[in-house]
């Protein structure tokens, strides 16, 4: 699927995840990570998480717990250390204006038109 980790990405991230063998057996980490990345990449609220990724509360709770424990920072630091250059992130957001958005009252003065 579009937002899922490739095998290569999963191989790189898997050893960095916390592993507590005691207690109840954990839900599949890869599925949960794919759910977390789906929400982060799509911008959708947690309640819209597709069922294929498991319960939304599991994905949300693990995201929050790992954030508090610094797991995400450790993963980013480890992945960045594996590259010669610094991690580069690109913001692909777009702000569109209606084609008549510049014709409001007073725009000629304010816009320099």
C-alpha positions as CSV (number, residue, x, y, z in Angstrom):
1,X,0.0,0.0,0.0
2,X,0.9,3.6,-0.4
3,X,2.0,4.4,3.2
4,X,3.5,1.1,4.3
5,X,7.1,0.4,5.1
6,X,9.1,-1.5,2.5
7,X,11.1,-4.6,3.6
8,X,14.3,-2.5,3.4
9,X,12.9,0.2,5.7
10,X,11.4,-2.4,8.1
11,X,14.8,-4.1,8.3
12,X,16.5,-0.8,9.3
13,X,13.9,0.2,11.9
14,X,13.0,-3.1,13.5
15,X,16.2,-3.5,15.7
16,X,15.6,0.0,17.2
17,X,12.1,-0.7,18.5
18,X,11.6,-1.4,22.2
19,X,11.2,-5.1,22.9
20,X,9.6,-6.2,26.2
21,X,9.0,-9.9,26.1
22,X,7.1,-10.0,29.4
23,X,3.3,-9.7,29.7
24,X,0.7,-10.0,27.0
25,X,2.1,-10.7,23.5
26,X,2.3,-7.4,21.5
27,X,0.5,-6.7,18.3
28,X,2.6,-6.9,15.2
29,X,4.9,-3.9,15.3
30,X,5.2,-3.5,11.6
31,X,1.4,-3.3,11.2
32,X,1.2,-0.7,14.0
33,X,4.0,1.4,12.5
34,X,2.3,1.3,9.2
35,X,-0.8,2.6,10.9
36,X,1.1,5.3,12.6
37,X,2.8,6.4,9.4
38,X,-0.6,6.2,7.6
39,X,-2.0,8.8,10.0
40,X,1.1,11.0,9.9
41,X,1.5,10.9,6.1
42,X,-2.2,11.3,5.2
43,X,-3.0,13.9,7.8
44,X,-6.2,12.1,8.8
45,X,-7.4,11.9,12.4
46,X,-6.7,8.7,14.3
47,X,-10.4,7.8,14.2
48,X,-10.1,7.4,10.4
49,X,-7.3,4.8,10.6
50,X,-8.3,1.8,8.3
51,X,-9.0,-1.4,10.2
52,X,-6.2,-3.2,8.3
53,X,-3.7,-1.5,10.7
54,X,-5.5,-2.8,13.8
55,X,-7.3,-0.9,16.6
56,X,-6.7,2.9,16.3
57,X,-6.2,3.0,20.1
58,X,-3.2,0.6,19.8
59,X,-1.6,2.7,17.2
60,X,-2.2,6.0,19.0
61,X,-1.1,4.7,22.4
62,X,2.1,3.2,21.0
63,X,2.8,6.4,19.1
64,X,2.4,8.5,22.3
65,X,4.3,6.0,24.6
66,X,7.2,5.9,22.2
67,X,7.2,9.7,21.9
68,X,7.4,10.1,25.7
69,X,10.1,7.4,25.9
70,X,12.2,9.1,23.1
71,X,12.0,6.1,20.8
72,X,11.2,8.3,17.7
73,X,14.2,10.6,18.5
74,X,16.5,7.5,18.8
75,X,15.3,6.1,15.5
76,X,15.8,9.5,13.7
77,X,19.3,9.9,15.3
78,X,20.3,6.3,14.3
79,X,19.0,6.7,10.7
80,X,20.7,10.1,10.4
81,X,24.0,8.7,11.7
82,X,23.9,6.1,8.9
83,X,24.2,8.8,6.3
84,X,27.0,11.2,5.4
85,X,24.7,14.2,5.0
86,X,22.2,15.6,7.5
87,X,18.6,14.4,7.3
88,X,16.7,16.6,4.9
89,X,13.0,17.0,5.1
90,X,10.8,18.5,2.4
91,X,7.5,20.2,3.1
92,X,5.2,19.5,0.2
93,X,2.2,21.5,1.5
94,X,0.6,23.9,-0.9
95,X,-1.5,27.0,-0.2
96,X,-3.8,27.8,-3.0
97,X,-5.7,31.1,-3.4
98,X,-8.9,31.5,-5.4
99,X,-8.2,33.0,-8.7
100,X,-10.1,36.1,-7.7
101,X,-8.6,36.2,-4.2
102,X,-6.4,39.1,-5.0
103,X,-9.3,41.4,-6.1
104,X,-10.7,42.1,-2.7
105,X,-11.3,45.7,-1.6
106,X,-8.0,47.5,-1.0
107,X,-5.8,44.9,-2.6
108,X,-4.5,47.3,-5.2
109,X,-2.8,49.3,-2.5
110,X,-1.8,46.5,-0.2
111,X,-0.7,44.2,-3.1
112,X,1.1,46.9,-5.0
113,X,-1.1,46.4,-8.1
